[in-house]
Every structure is written in C-alpha cells, then in structure tokens.
Amino acid sequence: MNIISLFSGAGGLDLGFKKAGFQTIWANEYDKEIWETFENNFTNTILDRRSIVKVLSDEIPETLGLIGGPPCQSWSEAGKSRGIEDDRGQLFFEFIRVLRDKKPLFFLAENVSGMLASRHSEALENIKKHFTDSGYTLSFKLLNAHDYNVPQDRKRIFFVGYRDDLNMEFEFPDAVDEKLFLEDVIDDLKDSALAAKNKTYSNDDACQLFNHEYMTGGFSSMFMSRNRVRGWDEPSFTIQAGGRHAPLHPQAPKMELVEKDKRKFVEGSEELYRRLSIRECARIQTFPDEHKFYYKNLTAGYKMVGNAVPPNLAYILAEKIYEDLNKLGYGNDEQFAVKNHRV
C-alpha cells in the first residue's frame, strides 16, 4: 500500500508504517541536516527537499494515505507557545492542503501535547474543523508512547482520519499489557559509549556501534532544577530534540534535592552522570540499530532522534489502519485505483 509522508524527519512514522505493510513512495523534508539520514535509510523513496509551501499538489503522486508530523516547536510547552500565529504552526494547513487535493483514503498527523493548552483551544478546534470539512471522519487522542511498546514517557496527540465515503471511524488501539523499561533496551550499551570530540563533534568512526556517542559539557541551571535520572526499571523521560537536555544515564543515582528548583549530583558519583548517547536515545525511541543517523555535530543527531515519532508506536497505529482498509477490500494499490476510478 503506497503512502506519502510530509515533514518526514528521520523517518520514525515511515518506519512504523513500513513494518505494517505500507510503502512510502514520496516524502518531503526541508531540513538539510536530515536529508542524508532519510535517503540512506529509505532508498526506495523519492525525497523532495523543497519547502512544502513551494510544492504544488499536482507534483505529488496519488496516494492511499498521507502521514506526517508538522513542525511542533510553535506549540511546544518548552517554547514560546505561539501556536498557529507562528509560521511553523501554519504549516499544519499545508498538510491539510495536500490532504484536500490528493484525497487519500486516510491520514495520520502527530503533534506535541502542548497543542492541548487552553490558549490554543480555538486554533485546535479550527484545525479539527478543517480536517472534517476536508471530507474525513476524524479521530483524535492524546497517547503516551509508553503504553505502546516504547520505553519512554512521551505524550503526543494524534489526528487520524478516514475519508467520509468509507463510512468508518478509526479506533485507537488499547495499550499493550507488557511495558518496556530502560533495562530492556540499553543495558547492553552501558560500557561502550564514547564522548564527543570537543563536546559536540562526532567521534563516530571510533564507535563500536553507529551513533553510540554522547555530548559533553556543563549543565544549565534549568537542567539542574529537576532530577534527570530514571532508573533501570523505569521508562525514560521524554527524549527531546536537544542534546543539552538529554536524560542522564540510569547508571547514576537519582539527583539530590538541594532546595526548590535546584538539584545536585550525588557526591562521589559524579563520573556516572553522563547524557544518554544518540544511539541510546534512538533505542529508547525504538529505532533499530541498522537505522543510522548521519551528522557532523551531535546536536543534529539528537534533534533528529528527539523529533521522531517512535516507530513502535507508529507501527501499532499503522497496523490498525492496514487491518481496517483490508476489511474494506483495499488490499493493494491496484484495488485502491479501481475503487477510486483511477484506472
């Protein structure tokens, strides 16, 4: 089943959908720091490197489905939270523009939980209305990735829609019974990580495992205001898009409270406090080791990994979509074309 991907990033969504039986035939990503990573991991996908604003809809192939994560910085709880007033927030409407023009059977869009803040309520309802006015039955839900085979607390919102003529509504899958924790995914890596060169530059040629290197340097007062260590038997904190705020490795003791909004490292254990490596973050995001990230500066690597949708979560959602479409007889792209009067 062929699909297209917008704001594709490092391909977390695409990877999950691929595992479920879909094939991304065309993708769009404007960030030049990501191009090499995406193209090396998705060799059968055409990557359009232009801003989606400059891509005409008739330049985009016909598709069974549309997936993507429009830029989230403008909705972020950690950012300025300008939402739809920000140019990046308005890119959500480019996603809707392509949806209306291509009329796929389904779409899936992901964004940060900050979009649910009360100050964004009017904009959020406006986006929902645009989806339904585009001819889709919308399902909307806040999910924690930890409930879906991801060893990380990561809350994100998902918009999933089926075209109205399918007469079907997407039902979000239930949480899995067995949860994953840090020990399940990074225990074998604890002794082989390498420090970056000059704090942030890649040392990857010397790594035993691709991307198993971590940023060094000081920690800001904001970072030291909270405990940043989760234990081996816990899920990770959210993997963020910045290396400076990467969680600390679970080998270290929990940080001690000094006073309100101020923590410190346990005396005598300071050498245990290091940031998680990019590969450890990727494992926590559920990327397989063969999915390599290409960069010269580790800041780009952490950003790619942290902005991605965890493939395991993407797979569970994609598997449900695949099953629903199969029930309706859309088992392959030829059937899709026939049903849509395109052959």
KEKE-3310 file (N, C-alpha, C; in steps of 0.2 Angstrom, whole numbers, plus 5000, padded with zeros to 4 digits):
npx = (5004:5004:5010:5012:5023:5024:5034:5044:5056:5068:5061:5053:5039:5037:5045:5038:5026:5030:5034:5021:5016:5015:5021:5032:5032:5035:5042:5043:5055:5062:5073:5090:5099:5094:5093:5103:5102:5088:5088:5097:5092:5080:5079:5071:5062:5057:5064:5058:5066:5062:5054:5038:5028:5031:5029:5019:5002:5000:5012:5014:5013:4998:4990:4987:4987:4991:5004:5012:5021:5018:5029:5033:5037:5031:5021:5025:5027:5039:5043:5040:5027:5018:5009:4997:4999:5012:5024:5028:5018:5008:5011:5003:4992:4997:4998:4985:4981:4987:4981:4967:4969:4974:4966:4967:4964:4966:4973:4986:4992:5004:5007:5014:5010:5008:4999:4987:4985:4976:4976:4978:4966:4956:4962:4966:4953:4949:4958:4954:4941:4945:4950:4938:4930:4936:4932:4933:4932:4936:4947:4954:4966:4976:4991:5001:5017:5023:5013:5013:5023:5035:5049:5048:5041:5031:5021:5010:4999:4987:4980:4969:4961:4948:4942:4927:4918:4921:4914:4918:4926:4941:4948:4957:4970:4971:4981:4996:4999:5011:5025:5039:5055:5070:5081:5078:5081:5093:5103:5114:5123:5129:5143:5150:5149:5155:5163:5159:5169:5177:5166:5154:5156:5156:5162:5161:5168:5176:5167:5160:5147:5136:5133:5134:5138:5140:5135:5146:5150:5145:5130:5115:5107:5093:5092:5098:5088:5079:5077:5085:5087:5082:5078:5084:5073:5063:5053:5061:5063:5055:5062:5071:5073:5085:5102:5108:5098:5096:5091:5099:5111:5105:5114:5118:5115:5099:5097:5100:5090:5092:5087:5071:5068:5081:5094:5107:5122:5125:5137:5153:5149:5150:5156:5148:5137:5132:5126:5113:5118:5117:5113:5108:5097:5090:5087:5079:5069:5064:5070:5078:5095:5101:5096:5103:5110:5115:5127:5138:5139:5134:5123:5114:5111:5105:5093:5087:5083:5076:5065:5057:5043:5041:5045:5039:5027:5021:5020:5010:4998:4998:4996:4983:4976:4980:4973:4960:4958:4960:4949:4939:4942:4953:4966:4978:4987:4982:4969:4965:4966:4956:4944:4944:4942:4953:4959)
npy = (4994:5010:5026:5043:5055:5069:5082:5073:5070:5060:5049:5041:5038:5033:5022:5014:5012:5006:4993:4989:4986:4996:5007:5020:5031:5043:5057:5072:5084:5098:5101:5102:5096:5083:5076:5067:5056:5052:5048:5038:5028:5025:5020:5017:5027:5043:5058:5074:5089:5102:5116:5113:5122:5127:5117:5111:5103:5095:5090:5080:5063:5052:5044:5032:5034:5048:5054:5062:5074:5089:5103:5106:5115:5128:5125:5120:5116:5120:5130:5146:5145:5150:5144:5143:5156:5157:5155:5142:5135:5137:5128:5117:5119:5117:5104:5100:5106:5098:5086:5089:5090:5079:5068:5056:5039:5039:5048:5052:5062:5069:5078:5089:5088:5100:5107:5106:5115:5127:5140:5138:5132:5137:5138:5124:5118:5124:5118:5105:5106:5110:5097:5089:5096:5094:5082:5071:5058:5061:5055:5058:5059:5060:5051:5041:5036:5026:5017:5009:5000:5007:5012:5024:5039:5048:5060:5063:5070:5063:5064:5056:5051:5044:5044:5051:5043:5030:5027:5024:5024:5028:5018:5020:5009:4998:5000:4991:4976:4972:4982:4991:4995:5005:4996:4985:4990:4997:4991:4983:4992:5000:5001:5005:5017:5032:5048:5064:5073:5088:5092:5092:5087:5074:5058:5047:5037:5030:5023:5008:5004:5012:5029:5029:5039:5053:5069:5081:5093:5107:5108:5117:5129:5127:5114:5107:5110:5100:5082:5072:5059:5043:5026:5010:5001:5009:5019:5029:5047:5059:5059:5072:5085:5091:5090:5095:5094:5080:5065:5059:5045:5029:5023:5031:5038:5044:5062:5073:5083:5100:5112:5121:5119:5116:5105:5092:5083:5067:5066:5060:5051:5058:5055:5046:5053:5055:5061:5052:5043:5046:5034:5027:5035:5033:5020:5020:5027:5018:5015:5004:4997:4996:5007:5021:5037:5052:5064:5078:5086:5083:5089:5089:5076:5072:5080:5075:5062:5065:5072:5063:5052:5038:5023:5010:5014:5020:5009:5001:5009:5010:4997:4995:5003:4997:4985:4989:4995:4984:4976:4983:4980:4986:4980:4981:4993:4993:4989:5000:5010:5006:5007:5020:5025:5027:5020)
npz = (5000:4995:5001:5006:5013:5024:5031:5035:5043:5052:5049:5058:5058:5045:5046:5055:5048:5037:5042:5045:5033:5023:5010:5009:4996:4992:4999:5009:5015:5023:5030:5029:5036:5039:5027:5022:5031:5030:5016:5016:5023:5018:5004:4993:4992:4985:4989:4992:4993:4995:5002:5008:5006:4993:4985:4972:4972:4962:4959:4967:4970:4967:4981:4994:5007:5019:5029:5043:5053:5056:5060:5077:5086:5088:5095:5107:5124:5130:5123:5115:5113:5103:5094:5082:5077:5074:5060:5058:5064:5056:5046:5047:5040:5027:5027:5027:5015:5006:5009:5005:4992:4987:4991:4999:5006:5019:5033:5044:5057:5068:5084:5097:5114:5120:5112:5117:5126:5135:5129:5116:5112:5103:5091:5089:5088:5076:5068:5069:5063:5050:5046:5046:5038:5026:5022:5030:5042:5058:5071:5087:5099:5114:5117:5127:5123:5130:5133:5122:5118:5120:5128:5136:5144:5135:5129:5116:5103:5092:5076:5067:5052:5042:5025:5022:5013:5016:5027:5040:5056:5064:5077:5091:5096:5110:5125:5127:5136:5142:5147:5142:5148:5153:5156:5147:5134:5133:5142:5137:5131:5140:5143:5132:5126:5119:5122:5114:5102:5107:5114:5106:5093:5081:5085:5078:5070:5078:5086:5092:5089:5078:5080:5094:5104:5115:5120:5128:5142:5151:5163:5162:5173:5172:5168:5180:5189:5190:5194:5183:5181:5177:5184:5180:5180:5176:5164:5152:5154:5143:5127:5120:5108:5109:5113:5124:5134:5135:5144:5158:5160:5167:5175:5185:5202:5208:5206:5220:5230:5233:5236:5233:5215:5213:5210:5214:5209:5216:5228:5226:5216:5204:5191:5185:5180:5165:5149:5140:5125:5108:5101:5111:5115:5103:5103:5114:5108:5100:5087:5076:5077:5064:5058:5054:5059:5052:5053:5057:5068:5085:5089:5079:5077:5090:5088:5077:5081:5093:5088:5081:5078:5088:5081:5085:5091:5080:5072:5078:5077:5063:5059:5063:5055:5043:5044:5045:5032:5024:5027:5020:5008:5002:4998:4990:4980:4967:4968:4976:4966:4957:4964:4966:4954:4945:4936)
capx = (5000:5008:5008:5016:5025:5026:5038:5046:5061:5072:5058:5050:5032:5038:5047:5032:5021:5033:5033:5014:5014:5014:5027:5032:5034:5037:5042:5045:5058:5065:5079:5095:5103:5091:5092:5107:5099:5082:5089:5101:5088:5074:5082:5066:5058:5059:5063:5058:5069:5059:5048:5031:5025:5033:5027:5012:4999:5000:5018:5014:5009:4992:4992:4982:4987:4996:5006:5017:5021:5020:5033:5029:5041:5027:5015:5029:5026:5045:5045:5036:5019:5014:5004:4995:5002:5019:5024:5028:5011:5003:5012:4998:4987:5000:4996:4978:4980:4989:4975:4961:4970:4976:4960:4969:4959:4967:4978:4988:4996:5006:5010:5015:5004:5007:4994:4981:4985:4969:4977:4977:4960:4952:4966:4965:4946:4949:4962:4949:4936:4947:4950:4932:4927:4940:4929:4936:4929:4941:4948:4959:4968:4982:4993:5008:5021:5025:5008:5013:5030:5041:5052:5048:5035:5031:5014:5009:4992:4987:4974:4968:4955:4946:4938:4920:4914:4922:4909:4921:4929:4947:4948:4964:4971:4972:4988:4999:4999:5018:5028:5046:5059:5077:5085:5076:5084:5100:5108:5120:5127:5132:5150:5154:5148:5161:5162:5160:5175:5176:5160:5148:5158:5156:5168:5158:5172:5178:5162:5159:5140:5135:5129:5134:5142:5136:5138:5148:5150:5141:5123:5112:5103:5087:5093:5099:5082:5074:5080:5086:5089:5077:5082:5084:5067:5058:5053:5065:5060:5054:5068:5069:5076:5091:5107:5109:5093:5096:5091:5106:5111:5102:5119:5119:5110:5094:5100:5098:5087:5096:5081:5066:5071:5089:5097:5114:5124:5127:5144:5157:5147:5149:5158:5142:5132:5133:5120:5112:5121:5112:5111:5104:5091:5087:5085:5073:5064:5063:5074:5083:5102:5103:5094:5109:5109:5121:5128:5145:5138:5129:5116:5109:5109:5100:5087:5083:5081:5071:5059:5054:5038:5044:5042:5035:5020:5019:5018:5004:4993:4998:4994:4976:4974:4980:4968:4954:4957:4959:4942:4935:4944:4959:4972:4984:4986:4978:4962:4964:4965:4950:4939:4944:4941:4959:4962)
capy = (5000:5016:5032:5049:5057:5076:5084:5066:5070:5054:5043:5036:5036:5029:5015:5010:5011:5001:4987:4987:4984:5002:5009:5027:5031:5050:5061:5079:5086:5104:5102:5099:5091:5077:5073:5061:5051:5049:5045:5032:5023:5024:5020:5017:5033:5049:5063:5081:5093:5109:5118:5111:5128:5128:5110:5110:5097:5090:5087:5075:5057:5049:5040:5029:5038:5053:5054:5067:5077:5096:5106:5107:5120:5133:5123:5116:5118:5122:5135:5152:5143:5155:5140:5144:5163:5156:5152:5134:5132:5137:5123:5112:5120:5114:5096:5100:5107:5092:5081:5090:5090:5072:5064:5049:5035:5040:5052:5052:5068:5069:5084:5089:5089:5107:5109:5105:5120:5131:5146:5135:5129:5140:5135:5117:5117:5126:5113:5099:5108:5109:5090:5086:5100:5091:5076:5065:5057:5062:5053:5062:5057:5060:5045:5041:5031:5020:5012:5006:4996:5012:5013:5031:5043:5053:5061:5066:5070:5061:5065:5050:5052:5040:5048:5050:5038:5024:5025:5020:5028:5025:5017:5019:5003:4998:5000:4984:4974:4972:4988:4991:4999:5006:4990:4981:4992:5000:4988:4981:4998:5005:5001:5006:5024:5037:5055:5068:5077:5095:5092:5091:5085:5067:5053:5040:5032:5026:5020:5001:5004:5018:5034:5027:5044:5057:5076:5083:5100:5108:5108:5123:5129:5124:5106:5105:5111:5094:5076:5070:5052:5037:5020:5004:4998:5014:5021:5035:5054:5061:5061:5079:5086:5095:5086:5098:5092:5073:5062:5056:5038:5026:5020:5036:5039:5050:5068:5075:5090:5105:5117:5121:5120:5115:5098:5091:5076:5063:5067:5053:5048:5062:5052:5042:5057:5057:5061:5047:5043:5046:5028:5025:5039:5030:5013:5022:5029:5011:5014:4998:4999:4997:5014:5025:5044:5055:5071:5080:5089:5079:5092:5087:5069:5072:5083:5070:5057:5068:5075:5057:5048:5031:5018:5005:5017:5021:5003:4999:5013:5009:4990:4995:5006:4992:4980:4992:4995:4977:4974:4986:4977:4990:4976:4984:4999:4992:4989:5007:5014:5004:5009:5027:5027:5030:5015)
capz = (5000:4994:5005:5005:5020:5024:5037:5037:5048:5051:5047:5063:5056:5039:5048:5058:5043:5033:5046:5045:5026:5019:5007:5007:4989:4991:5006:5009:5021:5021:5034:5025:5041:5039:5020:5021:5035:5027:5010:5017:5027:5014:4997:4988:4992:4982:4994:4989:4998:4995:5007:5006:5003:4986:4981:4970:4974:4956:4958:4972:4967:4970:4987:4998:5013:5020:5036:5044:5059:5055:5065:5083:5090:5090:5100:5112:5131:5132:5118:5116:5113:5099:5091:5075:5075:5071:5053:5058:5066:5050:5041:5048:5035:5021:5027:5025:5008:5002:5010:5001:4984:4985:4993:5001:5010:5026:5035:5051:5059:5075:5086:5104:5119:5121:5107:5121:5131:5134:5125:5109:5111:5097:5085:5089:5086:5069:5064:5068:5058:5043:5044:5045:5031:5020:5020:5033:5049:5062:5077:5090:5105:5117:5118:5130:5120:5135:5133:5115:5117:5119:5135:5137:5144:5129:5127:5110:5101:5085:5072:5062:5048:5036:5021:5023:5009:5019:5032:5046:5061:5067:5084:5094:5099:5118:5127:5127:5143:5144:5146:5141:5153:5151:5156:5141:5128:5133:5147:5134:5129:5146:5144:5126:5124:5118:5122:5108:5101:5108:5117:5102:5087:5080:5086:5076:5067:5083:5090:5091:5087:5075:5084:5101:5107:5119:5121:5135:5143:5158:5163:5164:5180:5171:5168:5187:5193:5191:5193:5176:5180:5178:5185:5175:5180:5174:5157:5151:5152:5136:5123:5117:5102:5110:5116:5131:5139:5135:5150:5161:5160:5173:5180:5190:5207:5207:5209:5226:5231:5237:5238:5227:5209:5212:5212:5213:5208:5222:5230:5225:5210:5198:5185:5182:5177:5158:5145:5135:5119:5102:5100:5117:5113:5097:5106:5118:5103:5097:5081:5076:5076:5057:5056:5056:5059:5049:5056:5059:5075:5088:5090:5073:5079:5095:5086:5073:5086:5098:5085:5078:5081:5090:5076:5088:5092:5073:5069:5081:5074:5056:5059:5064:5049:5037:5045:5043:5025:5021:5028:5015:5001:4999:4999:4987:4976:4961:4971:4978:4960:4954:4968:4966:4947:4943:4931)
cpx = (5004:5006:5013:5017:5027:5030:5041:5052:5066:5068:5055:5043:5033:5040:5042:5027:5024:5033:5026:5012:5013:5021:5027:5036:5037:5037:5045:5048:5063:5072:5085:5099:5100:5091:5096:5104:5093:5084:5093:5097:5081:5076:5077:5061:5061:5058:5063:5060:5067:5054:5042:5027:5026:5032:5020:5009:5000:5007:5019:5010:5003:4994:4986:4982:4992:4997:5011:5016:5023:5024:5030:5032:5036:5021:5019:5028:5033:5047:5041:5029:5015:5008:5003:4997:5009:5019:5024:5022:5007:5005:5007:4993:4990:4998:4989:4977:4982:4983:4969:4963:4971:4970:4962:4963:4959:4972:4980:4993:4997:5008:5011:5009:5003:5001:4987:4980:4979:4970:4977:4971:4956:4956:4965:4958:4946:4953:4957:4944:4938:4948:4943:4929:4931:4937:4931:4933:4935:4941:4954:4960:4975:4985:5000:5012:5022:5020:5008:5020:5035:5043:5053:5042:5036:5024:5014:5002:4992:4980:4974:4962:4954:4941:4931:4916:4916:4918:4912:4925:4935:4946:4955:4965:4972:4979:4990:4999:5007:5022:5036:5049:5066:5081:5084:5079:5091:5105:5114:5125:5130:5139:5154:5153:5155:5159:5163:5167:5173:5169:5154:5150:5158:5162:5166:5162:5175:5173:5161:5152:5139:5131:5130:5139:5137:5139:5140:5148:5145:5133:5120:5108:5096:5087:5094:5093:5077:5079:5080:5088:5083:5081:5081:5077:5061:5058:5058:5060:5059:5061:5067:5074:5083:5096:5108:5104:5092:5095:5098:5105:5109:5107:5120:5113:5105:5098:5096:5095:5091:5091:5076:5069:5078:5091:5104:5116:5126:5135:5148:5155:5147:5151:5153:5137:5134:5126:5119:5115:5115:5109:5106:5097:5087:5084:5078:5067:5061:5065:5078:5090:5104:5100:5099:5107:5116:5122:5136:5145:5133:5123:5111:5107:5104:5093:5083:5080:5075:5064:5055:5048:5041:5041:5038:5027:5017:5016:5011:4998:4992:4995:4986:4973:4974:4975:4961:4953:4957:4952:4937:4937:4950:4965:4978:4982:4982:4971:4960:4962:4958:4944:4939:4944:4947:4962:4956)
cpy = (5006:5022:5037:5052:5065:5077:5077:5065:5064:5048:5038:5034:5032:5022:5011:5008:5006:4994:4984:4985:4990:5003:5016:5028:5039:5054:5068:5081:5092:5105:5098:5095:5084:5073:5067:5055:5048:5045:5038:5026:5021:5025:5020:5022:5039:5054:5070:5085:5100:5110:5116:5116:5129:5122:5111:5104:5092:5087:5081:5069:5055:5044:5037:5032:5043:5053:5059:5070:5085:5099:5108:5112:5126:5131:5120:5120:5122:5128:5141:5151:5148:5151:5143:5151:5162:5153:5145:5131:5132:5132:5117:5113:5118:5107:5096:5101:5101:5086:5082:5089:5083:5067:5057:5045:5037:5045:5051:5058:5068:5076:5084:5090:5096:5110:5109:5111:5125:5137:5144:5132:5131:5137:5128:5115:5119:5121:5106:5100:5107:5102:5088:5090:5097:5085:5070:5064:5056:5059:5057:5060:5058:5053:5046:5035:5025:5015:5008:5004:5001:5013:5020:5034:5048:5054:5065:5065:5067:5062:5060:5051:5047:5045:5046:5044:5031:5022:5021:5025:5025:5024:5016:5013:5004:4998:4993:4982:4974:4978:4987:4996:5000:5000:4985:4983:4995:4997:4986:4986:5002:5006:5003:5013:5028:5044:5059:5071:5084:5096:5090:5088:5077:5063:5046:5035:5028:5022:5012:5000:5011:5023:5033:5032:5049:5064:5077:5090:5101:5108:5114:5123:5126:5116:5104:5107:5105:5087:5074:5062:5047:5031:5015:5001:5003:5016:5028:5042:5054:5062:5067:5080:5090:5090:5088:5096:5084:5070:5060:5048:5035:5023:5025:5036:5045:5056:5070:5082:5094:5110:5117:5123:5120:5108:5098:5084:5073:5064:5060:5049:5052:5059:5048:5046:5059:5057:5054:5048:5044:5040:5025:5029:5036:5024:5015:5024:5023:5011:5008:5001:5000:5004:5019:5033:5047:5062:5072:5083:5085:5082:5090:5080:5069:5075:5079:5065:5059:5070:5069:5055:5041:5026:5012:5008:5018:5015:5000:5003:5011:5002:4990:4998:5001:4987:4983:4993:4989:4974:4977:4984:4981:4986:4978:4990:4999:4992:4996:5011:5013:5007:5017:5030:5030:5025:5013)
cpz = (5000:4998:5004:5012:5020:5031:5040:5042:5047:5049:5052:5061:5050:5041:5051:5053:5038:5036:5046:5038:5021:5016:5006:5000:4988:4998:5005:5016:5019:5025:5031:5030:5041:5033:5020:5025:5032:5021:5011:5020:5023:5006:4992:4988:4989:4988:4991:4995:4998:5001:5004:5003:4996:4982:4979:4971:4968:4955:4963:4970:4971:4976:4990:5004:5014:5027:5037:5051:5058:5061:5071:5088:5093:5094:5107:5119:5133:5128:5120:5115:5109:5095:5083:5072:5072:5064:5053:5060:5060:5045:5042:5042:5028:5021:5025:5018:5004:5003:5006:4994:4982:4986:4995:5005:5017:5027:5042:5052:5066:5077:5094:5108:5121:5117:5111:5126:5130:5129:5118:5107:5104:5091:5084:5086:5078:5065:5063:5063:5051:5041:5042:5038:5025:5018:5023:5040:5054:5069:5080:5097:5108:5119:5122:5126:5124:5135:5126:5114:5116:5127:5137:5139:5139:5127:5121:5107:5094:5082:5067:5058:5042:5032:5022:5020:5012:5024:5038:5050:5064:5074:5087:5097:5107:5119:5128:5135:5146:5142:5145:5146:5150:5151:5150:5135:5128:5138:5143:5131:5134:5146:5138:5123:5124:5119:5116:5108:5103:5110:5113:5095:5086:5081:5083:5073:5072:5087:5088:5088:5084:5079:5092:5104:5110:5119:5128:5136:5149:5157:5166:5171:5178:5171:5176:5191:5194:5191:5186:5175:5182:5179:5180:5174:5179:5167:5157:5152:5145:5132:5119:5111:5103:5115:5123:5136:5138:5142:5152:5161:5167:5177:5186:5195:5205:5210:5215:5226:5235:5240:5232:5221:5208:5215:5211:5212:5215:5223:5229:5219:5204:5192:5182:5179:5170:5154:5141:5128:5114:5101:5105:5116:5108:5099:5110:5114:5099:5089:5081:5075:5069:5054:5058:5055:5057:5051:5057:5067:5079:5089:5085:5075:5084:5092:5081:5077:5090:5094:5082:5082:5082:5085:5079:5089:5085:5070:5072:5078:5066:5055:5059:5058:5043:5038:5043:5035:5021:5022:5023:5008:4998:5001:4996:4983:4970:4963:4973:4971:4957:4958:4968:4958:4944:4938:4926)
residu = (MET:ASN:ILE:ILE:SER:LEU:PHE:SER:GLY:ALA:GLY:GLY:LEU:ASP:LEU:GLY:PHE:LYS:LYS:ALA:GLY:PHE:GLN:THR:ILE:TRP:ALA:ASN:GLU:TYR:ASP:LYS:GLU:ILE:TRP:GLU:THR:PHE:GLU:ASN:ASN:PHE:THR:ASN:THR:ILE:LEU:ASP:ARG:ARG:SER:ILE:VAL:LYS:VAL:LEU:SER:ASP:GLU:ILE:PRO:GLU:THR:LEU:GLY:LEU:ILE:GLY:GLY:PRO:PRO:CYS:GLN:SER:TRP:SER:GLU:ALA:GLY:LYS:SER:ARG:GLY:ILE:GLU:ASP:ASP:ARG:GLY:GLN:LEU:PHE:PHE:GLU:PHE:ILE:ARG:VAL:LEU:ARG:ASP:LYS:LYS:PRO:LEU:PHE:PHE:LEU:ALA:GLU:ASN:VAL:SER:GLY:MET:LEU:ALA:SER:ARG:HIS:SER:GLU:ALA:LEU:GLU:ASN:ILE:LYS:LYS:HIS:PHE:THR:ASP:SER:GLY:TYR:THR:LEU:SER:PHE:LYS:LEU:LEU:ASN:ALA:HIS:ASP:TYR:ASN:VAL:PRO:GLN:ASP:ARG:LYS:ARG:ILE:PHE:PHE:VAL:GLY:TYR:ARG:ASP:ASP:LEU:ASN:MET:GLU:PHE:GLU:PHE:PRO:ASP:ALA:VAL:ASP:GLU:LYS:LEU:PHE:LEU:GLU:ASP:VAL:ILE:ASP:ASP:LEU:LYS:ASP:SER:ALA:LEU:ALA:ALA:LYS:ASN:LYS:THR:TYR:SER:ASN:ASP:ASP:ALA:CYS:GLN:LEU:PHE:ASN:HIS:GLU:TYR:MET:THR:GLY:GLY:PHE:SER:SER:MET:PHE:MET:SER:ARG:ASN:ARG:VAL:ARG:GLY:TRP:ASP:GLU:PRO:SER:PHE:THR:ILE:GLN:ALA:GLY:GLY:ARG:HIS:ALA:PRO:LEU:HIS:PRO:GLN:ALA:PRO:LYS:MET:GLU:LEU:VAL:GLU:LYS:ASP:LYS:ARG:LYS:PHE:VAL:GLU:GLY:SER:GLU:GLU:LEU:TYR:ARG:ARG:LEU:SER:ILE:ARG:GLU:CYS:ALA:ARG:ILE:GLN:THR:PHE:PRO:ASP:GLU:HIS:LYS:PHE:TYR:TYR:LYS:ASN:LEU:THR:ALA:GLY:TYR:LYS:MET:VAL:GLY:ASN:ALA:VAL:PRO:PRO:ASN:LEU:ALA:TYR:ILE:LEU:ALA:GLU:LYS:ILE:TYR:GLU:ASP:LEU:ASN:LYS:LEU:GLY:TYR:GLY:ASN:ASP:GLU:GLN:PHE:ALA:VAL:LYS:ASN:HIS:ARG:VAL)
# end
